[in-house]
Amino acid sequence: MSLCRALLHRPPVLLMDEPFGALDALTREQMNVELHRIWRETGTTVLFVTHSIAEAAYLASRVVVMSPRPGRVIEVIDVDLPRDRDYGAALRSNEFGDATSRIRGLLGARTDP
């Protein structure tokens, strides 16, 4: 409902801070797909804060990786996925894998099983 209210006035920029954090995994995926559709159709710039690497890589054209406190920009990563992207195909793509691997590496997360 908050997303509907925020979009009602067609803002040029939409600021979203962990908007889907409390949702279950399937609902979160559906909301990611829906937000991506809204972004494509409206052209609204979305600044989206998330701790989910997959969510960041799927939704973004560009991911800004931040350090822990004090927060500073570590790197800006361009995500090379088509603007009109299918969720499943995007997650299986080499470009998605490259972006998520780079982000994990910058955050010091292990990438091996």
C-alpha positions as CSV (number, residue, x, y, z in Angstrom):
1,M,0.0,0.0,0.0
2,S,2.8,2.4,0.8
3,L,4.3,1.8,-2.6
4,C,1.0,2.7,-4.3
5,R,0.8,6.0,-2.3
6,A,4.4,6.8,-3.1
7,L,3.8,6.3,-6.9
8,L,0.5,8.1,-7.0
9,H,2.0,11.5,-7.6
10,R,4.6,10.2,-10.1
11,P,7.7,11.3,-8.3
12,P,10.9,11.6,-10.4
13,V,12.8,9.7,-7.6
14,L,11.6,6.9,-5.3
15,L,13.6,6.2,-2.2
16,M,13.2,2.7,-0.8
17,D,15.0,1.4,2.3
18,E,14.7,-2.4,2.7
19,P,11.0,-2.3,1.6
20,F,10.7,-6.1,1.2
21,G,12.9,-7.2,4.1
22,A,10.0,-8.5,6.2
23,L,8.4,-10.6,3.4
24,D,8.7,-14.3,2.8
25,A,11.0,-15.4,-0.1
26,L,8.3,-16.0,-2.7
27,T,6.4,-12.8,-2.0
28,R,9.7,-10.9,-2.0
29,E,10.5,-12.3,-5.5
30,Q,7.1,-11.3,-6.7
31,M,7.6,-7.8,-5.4
32,N,11.0,-7.5,-7.1
33,V,9.4,-8.5,-10.4
34,E,6.5,-6.0,-9.9
35,L,8.9,-3.2,-8.9
36,H,11.0,-3.8,-11.9
37,R,7.9,-3.7,-14.1
38,I,6.8,-0.4,-12.5
39,W,10.3,1.0,-13.0
40,R,10.3,0.1,-16.7
41,E,6.8,1.5,-17.3
42,T,7.2,4.8,-15.4
43,G,10.9,5.6,-15.8
44,T,11.1,6.7,-12.2
45,T,14.6,6.6,-10.7
46,V,14.6,4.2,-7.8
47,L,17.3,4.4,-5.0
48,F,16.9,1.0,-3.4
49,V,18.7,0.0,-0.2
50,T,19.0,-3.7,0.4
51,H,21.2,-6.3,2.1
52,S,20.2,-8.9,-0.5
53,I,22.9,-9.3,-3.1
54,A,20.5,-11.1,-5.5
55,E,17.9,-8.5,-5.1
56,A,20.4,-5.7,-5.8
57,A,21.7,-7.4,-8.9
58,Y,18.3,-8.2,-10.3
59,L,16.7,-4.8,-9.7
60,A,19.7,-2.5,-10.5
61,S,21.3,-1.0,-13.4
62,R,24.1,0.0,-11.0
63,V,24.9,-1.3,-7.6
64,V,26.8,0.8,-5.1
65,V,28.6,-1.4,-2.6
66,M,29.1,0.3,0.8
67,S,31.5,-0.5,3.6
68,P,30.4,-1.0,7.2
69,R,30.6,2.0,9.6
70,P,31.6,4.5,8.7
71,G,29.7,3.9,5.5
72,R,31.7,4.7,2.4
73,V,31.5,3.7,-1.3
74,I,33.7,0.7,-2.0
75,E,32.8,0.3,-5.6
76,V,30.1,1.0,-8.2
77,I,29.2,-2.0,-10.3
78,D,27.3,-1.7,-13.6
79,V,24.9,-4.6,-13.9
80,D,24.9,-5.7,-17.6
81,L,21.4,-7.2,-17.8
82,P,18.8,-6.1,-20.4
83,R,16.3,-3.4,-19.2
84,D,13.4,-5.8,-20.0
85,R,14.5,-8.8,-18.0
86,D,12.8,-12.1,-17.0
87,Y,13.4,-13.0,-13.4
88,G,14.4,-16.6,-13.9
89,A,16.5,-15.9,-17.0
90,A,18.2,-13.0,-15.3
91,L,19.2,-15.2,-12.3
92,R,20.6,-17.9,-14.6
93,S,22.6,-15.5,-16.7
94,N,26.4,-15.1,-16.7
95,E,26.0,-11.3,-16.2
96,F,23.9,-11.9,-13.0
97,G,26.5,-14.4,-11.7
98,D,29.4,-12.0,-12.5
99,A,27.7,-9.1,-10.7
100,T,26.8,-11.2,-7.6
101,S,30.2,-12.7,-7.4
102,R,31.8,-9.3,-7.6
103,I,29.6,-7.9,-4.9
104,R,30.2,-10.9,-2.6
105,G,33.9,-10.5,-3.1
106,L,33.8,-6.8,-2.2
107,L,31.9,-7.6,0.9
108,G,34.3,-10.4,1.9
109,A,31.6,-13.1,1.6
110,R,32.7,-16.6,0.8
111,T,31.7,-17.6,-2.7
112,D,32.6,-21.3,-2.4
113,P,30.0,-23.9,-1.1
